[in-house]
Amino acid sequence: MTTSQAPPMRRESATEVPRVAPVGIPAVPPTPPPRRRRSPALRVRLPLHGPARLVVSAALALAALAALCATAVLGAVDVRGEVSALDTAVSQRAAVAAELRFALADLDAQRANSLVPGHSALHPDVEVGNRLLALITAQQRRAEVSGLLRQLGADPAQGDRVRSLLDALGRFDDAGARSSYVDETHPDRPAGIPPHAAVALSSEAADVLRNELLPVAAALSETYAQQAAHRESAAWESASWSAALVGVSGVLALGFLLWWQRDLSRRYHRRLNPALVAATAAALVVTVTGALSFASAASEVDAAGREGLRPWSRLAEARAVAADAAATQSRWLVHDADSAGFQSERFTTLTRRLDVLLAPEPSVATAERPAYQDVSTRYGHFRADDRKLRELRAAGRLEEAVTVLTEVGRGQVAFDFWDFATTLDALADHQRSDFDLHTARARSALAGWPAVPAGALAAAAVLVLLGIRPRLAEYR
């Protein structure tokens, strides 16, 4: 006999709805499963109400104004200091070193010129060439060299170079003086043919100048030019950063002051707080004026380098190279064939360098290009005189070559080189004036700073304190 097993009974959970509800009783909706409650994130709120809220808000406003004031004041001090350092680096260092380089090269040229004049072969009583001009100019240049070295000696960082220049200058003077003495012992010598011993001593002096004096002077000039360029970059960066920082700190300060006034008007049912409005206006003036002033200073510093410092540096180097070329030209005339070939090659190298230095850079203003063209034209006259000089020397017309080299007149080397050098000096001075003009404008852009922002923001801080005083009094 088999026993049938009853199907297992299905248990319904307490939350499950029976499939068939009893007659007359409505069905009960299913109970949703319990949800796990997430612990709410803790929000830290400081219980700032009443006087405490006023005091904290005032402290934040004062801190924002203090940050704006510090940015404006420190930025003004830094920018003005960098611009002054740039001006000093150019006027008292780079310009002096460039002038020293030119004076040394021209001193050598004038001493070389003093060996060229002499007496006519056909008329011994007639002197050919202008020795007096060379001697007077050489004396002036030597005095300038001493004064320039005294100025550069004030810089302890370059003391070793200045001392080496003084040592080499002593040997240069000694060789030049002995050369002049030997030449003077032959008062009746023909023009263009100085004593061999005088030429040898003059060559010794030239070697000292070419191998020691000019390289050290050029290195000194390059060092100061790099310092000036570094100062220019530092001044521009300082002005640009100051403009940005004043703008950012000013916007933050203004944003908080405006929010605070809205908060006060909502809490105390007053439209405006006159003291805070005045403080906000002061902060706005400092922010706008400061950002514009620093931006203007940065623009002027950039123009000072682009339109003044860099073109002037090229022209200052061109002056020294031109004087060195003139000295080489004089030595070529009186030296022997072997040495004359070296001097001729050196002259060619120097004039090629001049061709590059005298060409205006693309950044040069269109209005200044005629001045560069004028210098180039006068330089062309000097080069034409040199070709004429070489033709006369090659034809054996030595006395005429001496006259072309040393006499002062149109179509002669002495005059046309002086004309070219004077025009070049004027153009270099013009570029230097542009530099001075832009640096002066950079300083004037911050005229009254840092006193103006410090005073305005100090007044704004006082106004903040006066603005909350009536509100605090309401809690007493």
C-alpha positions as CSV (number, residue, x, y, z in Angstrom):
1,M,0.0,0.0,0.0
2,T,1.4,3.2,-1.0
3,T,1.0,6.3,1.0
4,S,0.7,9.6,-0.9
5,Q,2.6,12.4,0.5
6,A,1.0,15.8,0.8
7,P,2.7,18.7,-1.0
8,P,4.7,20.8,1.3
9,M,2.9,23.8,2.6
10,R,4.2,27.1,1.2
11,R,4.9,29.7,3.8
12,E,4.2,33.2,3.0
13,S,6.3,35.9,4.5
14,A,4.8,38.5,6.5
15,T,5.4,41.1,3.8
16,E,3.9,39.0,1.0
17,V,0.4,39.6,-0.1
18,P,-2.0,36.6,-0.1
19,R,-3.1,35.8,-3.6
20,V,-6.8,35.6,-2.7
21,A,-8.1,38.0,-0.2
22,P,-11.1,37.0,1.9
23,V,-14.5,38.0,0.7
24,G,-15.5,41.4,1.7
25,I,-12.0,42.5,2.8
26,P,-9.9,44.8,0.5
27,A,-6.5,43.6,-0.6
28,V,-3.6,45.1,1.4
29,P,-0.9,46.7,-0.7
30,P,2.6,45.2,-0.4
31,T,4.9,46.7,2.2
32,P,8.1,48.1,0.6
33,P,11.3,46.6,1.9
34,P,13.1,48.7,4.5
35,R,15.7,51.0,2.9
36,R,19.1,51.4,4.5
37,R,19.5,54.9,5.7
38,R,22.7,56.7,4.8
39,S,24.3,58.8,7.4
40,P,24.0,62.4,6.2
41,A,27.4,64.1,5.5
42,L,28.5,66.2,8.3
43,R,28.4,69.9,7.4
44,V,30.4,72.2,9.6
45,R,28.8,75.5,10.0
46,L,30.1,78.1,12.3
47,P,27.3,79.5,14.4
48,L,28.0,83.1,13.3
49,H,25.2,85.4,14.1
50,G,24.9,89.0,15.1
51,P,28.1,90.7,16.3
52,A,30.3,87.7,15.6
53,R,29.3,87.6,12.0
54,L,30.0,91.3,11.7
55,V,33.4,91.1,13.3
56,V,34.5,88.1,11.1
57,S,33.2,89.8,7.9
58,A,35.0,93.0,8.8
59,A,38.2,91.0,9.5
60,L,38.0,89.3,6.1
61,A,37.3,92.7,4.4
62,L,40.4,94.2,6.1
63,A,42.5,91.2,5.1
64,A,41.4,91.5,1.4
65,L,42.2,95.2,1.5
66,A,45.6,94.5,3.1
67,A,46.4,91.9,0.5
68,L,45.5,94.5,-2.3
69,C,47.6,97.1,-0.5
70,A,50.6,94.9,-0.1
71,T,50.5,93.8,-3.8
72,A,50.2,97.4,-5.0
73,V,52.9,98.8,-2.7
74,L,55.4,96.0,-3.0
75,G,54.9,95.9,-6.8
76,A,55.5,99.6,-7.1
77,V,58.6,99.5,-5.0
78,D,60.0,96.5,-7.0
79,V,59.1,97.9,-10.4
80,R,60.6,101.4,-9.7
81,G,63.7,99.7,-8.3
82,E,64.1,97.5,-11.4
83,V,63.6,100.4,-13.8
84,S,66.2,102.5,-11.9
85,A,68.6,99.5,-11.9
86,L,68.1,99.2,-15.7
87,D,68.8,102.9,-16.2
88,T,72.0,102.7,-14.0
89,A,73.2,99.5,-15.9
90,V,73.0,101.4,-19.2
91,S,74.1,104.9,-18.3
92,Q,76.8,104.1,-15.8
93,R,78.1,100.7,-17.0
94,A,77.2,99.7,-20.6
95,A,77.5,103.2,-22.0
96,V,80.9,103.8,-20.3
97,A,82.3,100.5,-21.4
98,A,81.2,101.1,-25.0
99,E,82.7,104.6,-24.9
100,L,86.0,103.1,-23.5
101,R,86.1,100.6,-26.4
102,F,85.7,103.4,-29.0
103,A,88.2,105.7,-27.3
104,L,90.9,103.0,-27.2
105,A,90.4,102.1,-30.9
106,D,90.5,105.8,-31.9
107,L,93.5,106.4,-29.7
108,D,95.4,103.8,-31.6
109,A,94.1,105.2,-34.9
110,Q,95.4,108.7,-34.1
111,R,98.8,107.5,-32.9
112,A,99.1,105.5,-36.1
113,N,98.1,108.6,-38.1
114,S,100.9,110.6,-36.4
115,L,103.5,108.5,-38.1
116,V,102.2,109.1,-41.6
117,P,102.9,112.9,-42.3
118,G,106.4,114.0,-43.2
119,H,108.3,116.2,-45.7
120,S,107.9,116.3,-49.4
121,A,110.7,114.5,-51.4
122,L,110.9,117.3,-54.0
123,H,110.4,120.2,-51.6
124,P,112.0,119.4,-48.2
125,D,110.6,122.5,-46.6
126,V,107.0,121.5,-47.4
127,E,105.3,119.2,-44.9
128,V,102.8,116.7,-46.3
129,G,99.9,115.6,-44.1
130,N,98.4,116.9,-40.9
131,R,100.3,115.6,-37.9
132,L,99.0,118.2,-35.4
133,L,95.4,117.0,-35.8
134,A,96.4,113.5,-35.0
135,L,98.5,114.5,-31.9
136,I,95.7,116.7,-30.5
137,T,93.0,114.1,-31.0
138,A,95.2,111.3,-29.5
139,Q,95.8,113.5,-26.4
140,Q,92.1,114.0,-26.0
141,R,91.4,110.3,-26.4
142,R,94.0,109.4,-23.8
143,A,92.4,111.7,-21.3
144,E,89.0,110.2,-22.0
145,V,90.4,106.6,-21.5
146,S,91.7,107.6,-18.0
147,G,88.4,109.1,-17.0
148,L,86.4,106.1,-18.3
149,L,88.6,103.7,-16.4
150,R,88.1,105.6,-13.2
151,Q,84.3,105.3,-13.6
152,L,84.5,101.6,-14.3
153,G,86.8,101.1,-11.4
154,A,83.9,101.9,-9.1
155,D,82.4,98.5,-9.9
156,P,84.1,96.0,-7.6
157,A,82.8,93.0,-9.6
158,Q,84.9,94.0,-12.6
159,G,88.0,95.1,-10.7
160,D,90.2,92.4,-12.2
161,R,89.4,93.5,-15.7
162,V,89.9,97.1,-15.0
163,R,93.3,96.4,-13.5
164,S,94.3,94.3,-16.5
165,L,93.3,97.2,-18.7
166,L,95.4,99.6,-16.7
167,D,98.4,97.3,-16.9
168,A,98.1,96.8,-20.7
169,L,97.4,100.5,-21.2
170,G,100.7,101.3,-19.5
171,R,102.6,99.0,-21.9
172,F,100.6,100.5,-24.9
173,D,101.6,104.0,-23.8
174,D,105.2,103.0,-23.4
175,A,105.5,101.5,-26.8
176,G,103.7,104.4,-28.4
177,A,105.8,107.0,-26.6
178,R,109.0,105.2,-27.8
179,S,107.7,105.1,-31.3
180,S,107.0,108.8,-31.3
181,Y,110.4,109.5,-29.8
182,V,112.2,107.5,-32.5
183,D,110.1,109.3,-35.2
184,E,110.9,112.7,-33.8
185,T,114.7,112.0,-34.0
186,H,114.2,112.0,-37.8
187,P,112.5,115.4,-38.3
188,D,113.3,115.6,-42.0
189,R,112.1,112.2,-43.1
190,P,109.8,111.9,-46.1
191,A,106.1,111.6,-45.8
192,G,104.7,108.0,-45.5
193,I,108.1,106.5,-44.7
194,P,108.7,106.7,-41.0
195,P,111.8,105.1,-39.4
196,H,111.7,101.3,-39.3
197,A,112.2,101.3,-35.5
198,A,109.3,103.7,-35.1
199,V,107.1,101.4,-37.2
200,A,108.2,98.3,-35.2
201,L,107.4,100.0,-31.9
202,S,104.0,101.2,-33.2
203,S,103.3,97.6,-34.3
204,E,104.2,96.5,-30.7
205,A,101.7,99.0,-29.4
206,A,99.1,97.8,-31.9
207,D,99.6,94.2,-30.8
208,V,99.0,95.2,-27.1
209,L,95.8,97.0,-28.2
210,R,94.6,94.3,-30.5
211,N,95.4,91.3,-28.3
212,E,94.8,92.7,-24.8
213,L,93.1,96.1,-24.6
214,L,90.4,95.7,-27.1
215,P,89.4,92.1,-26.2
216,V,89.1,93.0,-22.5
217,A,87.2,96.2,-23.3
218,A,84.9,94.2,-25.6
219,A,84.3,91.6,-22.9
220,L,83.6,94.3,-20.4
221,S,81.2,95.9,-22.8
222,E,79.5,92.6,-23.5
223,T,79.2,91.8,-19.8
224,Y,77.5,95.2,-19.1
225,A,75.3,94.8,-22.2
226,Q,74.1,91.4,-20.8
227,Q,73.4,92.9,-17.4
228,A,71.4,95.7,-19.0
229,A,69.4,93.1,-21.0
230,H,68.8,91.1,-17.8
231,R,67.7,94.3,-16.0
232,E,65.3,95.0,-18.8
233,S,63.8,91.5,-18.6
234,A,63.5,91.7,-14.8
235,A,61.8,95.1,-15.0
236,W,59.3,93.9,-17.6
237,E,58.5,90.7,-15.7
238,S,58.1,92.7,-12.4
239,A,55.7,95.2,-14.0
240,S,53.7,92.4,-15.8
241,W,53.4,90.3,-12.7
242,S,52.4,93.3,-10.6
243,A,49.7,94.2,-13.0
244,A,48.3,90.7,-12.9
245,L,48.5,90.4,-9.1
246,V,46.9,93.8,-8.5
247,G,44.1,92.8,-10.8
248,V,43.5,89.5,-9.2
249,S,43.7,90.7,-5.6
250,G,41.6,93.7,-6.5
251,V,38.8,91.6,-8.0
252,L,38.8,89.3,-4.9
253,A,38.6,92.3,-2.6
254,L,35.8,94.0,-4.6
255,G,33.9,90.7,-4.8
256,F,33.9,90.3,-1.1
257,L,33.0,93.9,-0.4
258,L,30.1,93.7,-2.8
259,W,28.9,90.4,-1.3
260,W,29.1,91.8,2.2
261,Q,27.1,94.9,1.4
262,R,24.4,92.6,-0.1
263,D,24.5,90.5,3.0
264,L,24.2,93.5,5.3
265,S,21.3,94.9,3.3
266,R,19.4,91.6,3.5
267,R,20.0,91.2,7.2
268,Y,19.5,94.7,8.4
269,H,17.0,95.9,5.8
270,R,19.1,98.8,4.6
271,R,19.9,99.4,1.0
272,L,23.4,100.9,1.3
273,N,26.2,101.3,3.8
274,P,27.8,104.6,2.8
275,A,31.1,103.9,4.5
276,L,31.4,100.5,2.7
277,V,30.4,102.0,-0.6
278,A,33.3,104.5,-0.2
279,A,35.7,101.7,0.7
280,T,34.6,99.7,-2.3
281,A,35.1,102.8,-4.5
282,A,38.6,103.2,-3.1
283,A,39.5,99.6,-3.8
284,L,38.1,99.9,-7.3
285,V,40.2,103.0,-8.0
286,V,43.4,101.3,-6.8
287,T,42.7,98.1,-8.7
288,V,42.0,99.8,-12.0
289,T,44.7,102.4,-11.7
290,G,47.2,99.9,-10.5
291,A,46.6,97.4,-13.2
292,L,46.7,100.1,-15.9
293,S,49.8,101.7,-14.4
294,F,51.8,98.5,-14.1
295,A,50.8,97.4,-17.6
296,S,51.9,100.8,-19.0
297,A,55.2,100.5,-17.2
298,A,55.7,97.0,-18.7
299,S,55.0,98.4,-22.2
300,E,57.4,101.3,-21.8
301,V,60.2,99.0,-20.5
302,D,59.6,96.7,-23.5
303,A,59.8,99.7,-25.9
304,A,63.0,101.0,-24.1
305,G,64.7,97.7,-25.0
306,R,63.3,97.3,-28.4
307,E,63.6,100.9,-29.7
308,G,66.5,102.1,-27.6
309,L,68.8,99.7,-25.9
310,R,69.3,97.1,-28.6
311,P,69.7,99.5,-31.6
312,W,72.0,101.6,-29.4
313,S,74.2,98.6,-28.5
314,R,74.7,97.8,-32.2
315,L,75.6,101.3,-33.1
316,A,78.0,101.6,-30.1
317,E,79.8,98.5,-31.3
318,A,79.8,99.9,-34.8
319,R,81.6,103.0,-33.5
320,A,84.4,100.9,-32.0
321,V,84.8,98.7,-35.1
322,A,84.9,101.8,-37.4
323,A,87.7,103.4,-35.2
324,D,89.6,100.1,-35.3
325,A,89.2,100.0,-39.1
326,A,90.6,103.5,-39.4
327,A,93.7,102.5,-37.3
328,T,94.2,99.5,-39.5
329,Q,94.0,101.7,-42.6
330,S,96.8,104.0,-41.3
331,R,99.1,101.1,-40.4
332,W,98.6,99.6,-43.8
333,L,100.1,102.7,-45.4
334,V,103.4,102.8,-43.5
335,H,104.0,99.1,-42.9
336,D,106.1,96.8,-45.0
337,A,104.6,94.5,-47.6
338,D,104.0,91.5,-45.4
339,S,102.5,93.4,-42.5
340,A,100.5,95.6,-45.0
341,G,98.8,92.4,-46.4
342,F,97.7,91.5,-42.9
343,Q,96.4,95.0,-42.2
344,S,94.5,94.9,-45.5
345,E,92.8,91.6,-44.6
346,R,91.9,92.9,-41.2
347,F,90.5,96.1,-42.7
348,T,88.3,94.0,-45.0
349,T,87.1,91.9,-42.1
350,L,86.2,95.0,-40.0
351,T,84.3,96.7,-42.8
352,R,82.3,93.5,-43.4
353,R,81.4,93.6,-39.8
354,L,80.4,97.3,-40.2
355,D,78.1,96.5,-43.1
356,V,76.1,94.2,-40.8
357,L,76.1,96.6,-37.8
358,L,75.0,99.6,-39.7
359,A,72.0,97.9,-41.3
360,P,68.8,98.7,-39.4
361,E,67.1,95.9,-37.6
362,P,63.5,95.1,-38.6
363,S,62.3,96.6,-35.3
364,V,63.6,100.0,-36.2
365,A,60.8,102.5,-36.7
366,T,60.2,103.6,-40.3
367,A,60.7,107.3,-39.3
368,E,64.3,106.4,-38.2
369,R,65.3,104.6,-41.4
370,P,66.4,107.8,-43.2
371,A,68.9,108.5,-40.4
372,Y,70.4,105.0,-41.0
373,Q,70.5,105.7,-44.7
374,D,72.3,108.9,-44.1
375,V,74.9,107.1,-42.0
376,S,75.3,104.5,-44.7
377,T,75.8,107.2,-47.3
378,R,78.6,108.8,-45.3
379,Y,80.1,105.4,-44.7
380,G,80.1,104.9,-48.4
381,H,82.2,108.1,-48.8
382,F,84.7,106.8,-46.4
383,R,85.0,103.5,-48.3
384,A,85.4,105.4,-51.6
385,D,88.3,107.4,-50.0
386,D,89.9,104.1,-49.0
387,R,89.7,102.8,-52.6
388,K,91.3,106.0,-53.8
389,L,94.0,105.7,-51.2
390,R,94.9,102.2,-52.3
391,E,95.0,103.2,-55.9
392,L,97.4,106.0,-55.1
393,R,99.6,103.8,-53.0
394,A,99.6,101.1,-55.7
395,A,100.6,103.8,-58.3
396,G,103.6,104.9,-56.2
397,R,102.1,108.3,-55.5
398,L,102.8,108.1,-51.8
399,E,102.7,111.8,-51.0
400,E,99.2,112.1,-52.5
401,A,98.1,109.1,-50.5
402,V,99.4,110.7,-47.3
403,T,97.4,113.9,-48.2
404,V,94.3,111.8,-48.8
405,L,94.7,110.0,-45.5
406,T,95.5,112.8,-43.1
407,E,94.3,116.1,-44.5
408,V,90.9,117.6,-43.6
409,G,88.8,118.1,-46.7
410,R,85.9,116.6,-48.7
411,G,87.0,113.5,-50.5
412,Q,89.8,112.8,-48.1
413,V,89.9,110.0,-45.5
414,A,90.3,112.2,-42.4
415,F,87.4,114.4,-43.1
416,D,85.0,111.8,-44.5
417,F,85.8,109.4,-41.6
418,W,85.1,112.3,-39.1
419,D,81.9,113.0,-41.0
420,F,80.8,109.4,-40.9
421,A,81.8,108.9,-37.2
422,T,80.0,112.1,-36.2
423,T,76.8,111.1,-37.9
424,L,77.0,107.7,-36.4
425,D,77.5,109.2,-33.0
426,A,74.4,111.4,-33.5
427,L,72.3,108.3,-34.4
428,A,73.6,106.3,-31.5
429,D,72.8,109.3,-29.2
430,H,69.3,109.4,-30.6
431,Q,68.7,105.7,-29.8
432,R,70.1,106.3,-26.4
433,S,67.6,109.2,-26.0
434,D,64.8,106.9,-27.0
435,F,65.9,104.5,-24.2
436,D,66.0,107.3,-21.7
437,L,62.6,108.6,-22.8
438,H,60.9,105.2,-22.4
439,T,62.4,104.5,-19.0
440,A,61.4,107.9,-17.8
441,R,57.8,107.1,-18.9
442,A,57.9,103.8,-17.1
443,R,58.8,105.7,-13.9
444,S,56.2,108.4,-14.5
445,A,53.5,105.6,-15.0
446,L,54.0,104.9,-11.3
447,A,54.2,108.5,-10.2
448,G,52.9,108.9,-6.6
449,W,53.3,105.2,-6.0
450,P,53.4,103.5,-3.5
451,A,52.0,106.4,-1.4
452,V,48.7,106.6,-3.4
453,P,47.5,103.0,-3.0
454,A,48.7,102.9,0.6
455,G,46.8,106.0,1.5
456,A,43.7,105.1,-0.4
457,L,43.5,101.6,1.0
458,A,44.3,102.7,4.6
459,A,41.3,105.1,4.3
460,A,39.2,102.2,3.0
461,A,40.2,100.1,6.0
462,V,39.0,102.9,8.3
463,L,35.8,103.2,6.4
464,V,35.2,99.4,6.9
465,L,35.5,99.9,10.6
466,L,33.2,102.9,10.6
467,G,30.7,101.0,8.5
468,I,30.1,98.2,11.0
469,R,30.1,100.4,14.0
470,P,26.4,101.3,13.8
471,R,25.5,97.7,13.3
472,L,27.4,96.6,16.3
473,A,25.9,99.4,18.4
474,E,22.4,97.8,17.7
475,Y,23.4,94.8,19.8
476,R,24.2,96.7,22.9
